Amino acid sequence: MDIIEIINKKRLGKILSEEELKFVIKGYLNDEIKDYQMSSLLMAIVLNGMTDHEIIALTKFMLESGEQLDLSKLGNIVDKHSTGGVGDKTTMIVAPIVASCGVKVAKMSGRGLGHTGGTIDKLESIPGFQVNISTDNFLKQVQEIGIAIVSQTNNLVPADKKIYALRDVTGTVESIPLIASSIMSKKIACGTKKLVIDIKVGKGALIKNLKDAKKLAKLMIQIGKANNMEVVCLLTNMDIPLGNNIGNALEVKESIDVLKNQKCGNLTTLCIELSCYMVSLGLNISYDEAKEKILESLKNGRAYQKFLEFVHYQKGNLEELPESKFHYEIKSKESGYLASIDALSLGKLSMHLGAGRLSLKDKIDYGAGIVIAKNIGEYIEKEDILMHLYTCKELNPKEISTEAFSINKEKPKQVELVYQVIK
């Protein structure tokens, strides 16, 4: 087989055989297929898509590129995944909540893709936090405290890890086939049998509309069923940022506020919603019973204590979260009600402040990012602070656009957070 012929075949919109897909995955993993060749094929997939059969086959060969875990001996384990969004720190909040309710969470997470942050980058902003631990220690930690979040190991789905990094810097992130195969190959390899997926929809997400989100949800549920996995998908709003903080250490701080039961808003609401479906799946109880347990755990402090235990086990030090050198206040140029906040614009701004990567070799400024000072529906006076910027770069605040904030004379309707739940 010839990689050039395979690239041309997909460029013309033709269907790749299982043998061709297997050849591509094996060849790329063994460095027989080069980055620039794989980039061309990924772009052809982005432009022309794949059939369900191609996607299931691609998932299979990515899965078979490495080892697979068996979590069956650990009891009631439920995993959670988000397709990525701006300010999405839900894993850091949901995992300890769920674990505090008696459902184990054994999770392997990824790094940032484009303007969307990654859980591992956020956890690494905690000084000393270890995201790379052995499989034996990973399983031991889940058994002992009910929660572990680590970076994807080299042994589990190495093909996905290599492709994932390439997609980030080649404009091939936003593809339903590639998203589905990436997520599900990792989850199947991790031994997950119960999974809740948060599919972000909107300007700040990889998936821009409900039609594509529903297609992705049904595809991942289909892949799950083929692998004896129960999957629940929530389609959630990512037209606006999730919470107020964007950027790694800043998002850790906001996560702590939620876990201390000191913060309301769309972030807290969504974290409770995701936790309900996870606990319901894990304990085989109703949504309402699960919600009662979750609210009690937040109220009595068990969820926050579980977070502290989790960070301690993975050697993190929350007392010394990094801070960037410069702090800038960006003020409103008009008065009125805050009608919307463009998640994509702020995601890109945060990345340029240093909170994300423009290339694989870029180093992240863990203290960089944005704190949004106003919430949708609030009345804003001219010269009120709209956002705080944190960065190690010298900026002229007057040159920072405020176009991400839409201000109107009339008070806006309440923002819809969860569009649909698909099982």
N, C-alpha and C positions, 0 to 999 in steps of 0.2 A: 504493500500500500504506500501511497505517496501523500504527504501532508498538503502539498500544493493542490493536488486533485481534490482532496477533501475540503479545503478552504473554498475552492472554486465551486464545488458542488453546493455547499451551503450558501455561498454568495448568490447563486442562481435560484435559491429557494427550494432546493431539492432535499429529500429526506435522507439522513445519514443512517446507515445500517448499524446494528449492534457491534459488528466486527470493526467498523470504522471508528465508532466512539471508543471502543476498548483500546484500539491502536493509538488514538489521540491521548487518552488519559495515561496510558502506560508510557508512551513516548515522551510526553511532557515531563512526567515524574522522573524519568531517567535522563533528562537533558538531551534527548535525541531530537526533540522538537523545541525550537528556540522561543524565547519570549515574544519576539516580533511576529513569529508565525502563529503562536497561540493567540496573540492580540488580534490578529486578522480574523481568525476563526471566531473568537468571542464577539467581535464587531458584526460579523455576518450573522451570528445567532441573535444578537440584539436587533438587527434590522429585519431579519426574516423569520425569527421565532423557531419553535420546535413543536413537533406533535407530542401528544401525551406519551406515546410509546417511546419516542426519543428521550423524553425527560426522565421517564422511569428507568430506561436503560442507562442514561448518563448517571443518575443517582446510584444505580447498582454498581457501576464500575468505579465511581468515586469512593463508595463505601468499601469496596473490595481492595482499594489501594493500601489499606492499613489494617490495624488490629480492631477488634470489637470488644466492648466491655459487656460483662454480664452483671446486671444490678439486681437480679431476681432475689438474691439472698439478703438484700438490705431492707426488704419490706415495701411499704407504701411510698413509692417515689413518684413525684410529678415534676416535670420540667416545664420551663417557660421560655419563649423566645419572642423577641421583637424584631420586626423588619427594619427598624432604625428610624430615628427622627431627631429633631432638634430639641435638646433639653430632655431627652428620654433617659432618665435614670431609674426606670421602674424596677429593673432587676435588683438593684442594691436595696430597694425598699420591700419589694414583694417577697423575695427569697427569705429574709428573716421573719417576716410576718407569717408566712406559710409554715416555716419550720417551727415557729413558736406555737403553732396550732397542732403539732404532731404529725405533719406531713414532711417527709425528707425531700430536700432539694439538692440534687447532684448535677451541677451545671458547668458546661464548658462554653465559654463566651469568646467573642472576637474583638478585634480592634476597630477603630473608626473607619468608615467608608465615606470618602468625600466629605461633605459638610455634616454628615451624621456621626455623632460620637459613638465610641465603642465602650462596652462595660469594662473590658480589661484595661484600657487606657485610664478610665476613671478610677478604678481600684489601684492602679499603679501610681496615681497621684498621692496616695497615702504612703508616706515614707516607710520603707521597710516591707511593705505588703508583698507577699510572695504569690505570684500568679502561676509560677511553674513549680509544681510539686509532683512527686512520683505517683503513678497510678495506685500503688498500695496505700500511700498516705492519703490520697484523695478519697479512696473508699473507706479507710479507717476514720477519717474526719467526718464523713457523712454518717457513719455508724455511731460515732461518739456524740456529735452535737447536732446532727440532722441537716447540716448545710455545708456545702463547699462550692466555691466558684473559682474556676481556674482557666488558664489559657488552653486553647486546643493543643494537645500534645502532638509531637511529630509523628507518633505512631498511629494516631487515629485520623483517618481520612487525610493523609498528607497531600493528596492531589487537590483537595478542596483548599487546604491552607495555602498552597502555592498559587492556585488560580485566584483565590480570594484577594491576595495581595496584588496580583497583576490587574484585576478588575478595578481596583481602587484608583490606579493611576493611568488607566487607558480609556476612561469614559464608557466602561461597559458594566457599570453597576446596575443600571435600571433595566433589567431584563427578567421577565417572569420565569422563563425556564431556568436561568442561571440562579436566581434567588431560590426557587423551589428546590432544585437539586442540591444547592449548597446547604440550606437549612436542614433538609430532611436526611441527607447523607450523614451529617454530624449527629443529628438526634438519634438516628437508628444505630450508629456506631457506638454511641454512649449508652446503649441498652435501655433507652427510654421507652416505656410502654404507655405512658399517659402524658400528654403534652398540650399546653395552652399556648396559642400563638397570637400575638398582638400585631395585626397587620395595619401599619400606619397608612393613612390615605390623605393626600393633599399636597400642597405646595412644598412643604418641608420634608416630604417622604420620598422614598424610592418609587412608590406606587401613587400615581397622581389622581386616579378616579375610582369610583366604586365598582365600575364594570370590571376593571383589571383586578381590583382587590378580591372581588367575588371569584374570579377565575383562579387566582392564586390560592385562595382558601380551599376551593373545591379540589384543586390539584394536589395540595399537600394532604388533605384528608384522604384522597384516593391513594397516594403513596403510603400514608400511614396504615390504611386498611390492608394494603398488600404486604405490610410488614408487621401485622398483628399489633398495631398501635392505635390507641384511642386519641383523636385529635379534636380540639375545640378551637375555633378561630374567632377572634373579636376584631371587627373592622372599626378602627378608631381615628379620630380627627387629628390630622397633622398640618392643617392650614395655619395653625397658631402654635407657638412653642409650648412644650409641656412643662408647666411650672414657670418659675421666674429666672432660674439660673441656667446659663449655658456655658459649658466649659468644665473641665475635669474636677479639680478640687472644689470649685464653686458648686458643682452638682452633688458632690459628697456632702457638703455642708447643708444643702437643701434636703437631701435624703435624711439626714439626721433630724432635721426639724419635723419632717413628716413622721418619722418613727417615734419621736418624742410626743407625738399627737399635738403639735404646736402649730400646724399649718393646714389651712383649708384650700380649696381651689381644684382646678382640673387634674393636677398631679395626684393629689390625695384621693380624689374620687376614682380615678382610673386604677390606681394601685389597689384600692379596696375591691374594685370590680374584678380585676385579674386574680387577686388572691381568693375571691369567692369561688371562682370556677376551678382553681387549683385545689383548694381544700375540699370542695365538693367531689371532685374526681378522686382525690387521694383517700378520703375517708368514706367514700360512697354514701354521702349524705346530701340533703337538699341544699339548694343555693341559699335559702333563708337561714338554715341551721349553720351553714358555713359562715355567713355574714355575721351572725351573732357571736361566733367564736372569734372572728377577726377583730371586730370592734372592741370586744372585751380585752383582747391581747394588746391592742394599741392603748386602750384606756389604762390598763394596770401596769404598763411598762414592760411586759414580757417581750414584745416585738423588738423594742430598742435594746434590751439586755441580750437578746439573741444576736443582734447585729454586732454588739460589742464583743461577744464571745467569738463570733465568726472572724472579726478583724484580728482579735488577739491570737487565735489559732493560726492565722496566716501571717503573723508577725508584723502587723501594721501598727503604726503610731499615729493616732488621731490628734495628738497634742501639737503636732508640727506640720500641719497641712501647708503646702507652699502658697506663697503670695507673689504676684508679679510686682515689678518695680514701680510702674506708673498706674495711676487711677485718674480717669477722666469722667466728667459728668456731661451728659448730652441732654440739652434742654429742649422743650417744645417751642415751636415758633408760632403756635396758634392755640386758641382755647376751644373746648368742646368735649364731647364724649369720645372716649377711646373705643372705636368700632371694631378694629381688627389689628392684628400684628402679623406681619409677613414672616413666617417661620424660615423660609428659604433664605431671605435676605439676611436675617440675623445669624443663621447657621453659617453662611459664607463669611460674614463679618467676623464671627468668632474664630473661624478657621484662620483668617488673615491676621487676627490678633495674636495667633500662636497656639490656639487650642486644638488645632487639627493639622493634618499633613497635606501638603501639596504634592509631595513625592515620597517614595518609599524611604528615602534616606533622611527625611526631615525629622528633627527632634521636636517634641511637643513641649510647650511652656505650660506646665501643669497648673500654674496659677492663673493663666490667661482666660478671658471669657467676658461674659456679659451678665449683669444682673438687671433684669427689667423692673423698673420702679413702679409701674402702674399696671393695673389689670383691666381687662375689657369691661366696659360698662362704667368705669370711673370717669368723673368729670375732671378735666385737666385745664389748668390755667396756663396762659402763656408764660414761659420761663420756668414752668415746673420741670423737674428732672424726669426724663423718660427712661433713661438707662444709665448704668454705670459701666464703664469699660475698664478692664484690667489687662495689662500687657507689659512686656519688657521693651516695646517699641515706642519711640517718641512720636506722638501724633499731634495734629492741630485739631482740637475738638470742633472748630467751626467748619472743617472740611468733611466731617462725618455726617452722612445723610440721615434724615429722620423719616424718609419715605416709607420705611417698614411699618410705621405707626399711622394708621388711618384714623383721622379725627373728624367727627361729624357733629352737627348741631343737635341731632336727635339721638336719644339713648337707644343702643342696639338691642336686638333680641338676644336671649340667652343662647350661648354656643352649644350645639349638639356635640356630645363627647364620644359616645358609642353609637355607631350607625347600625350595626347588625351583629348578631352572634350566629355563627354557622357551625353545625356539628355534623 
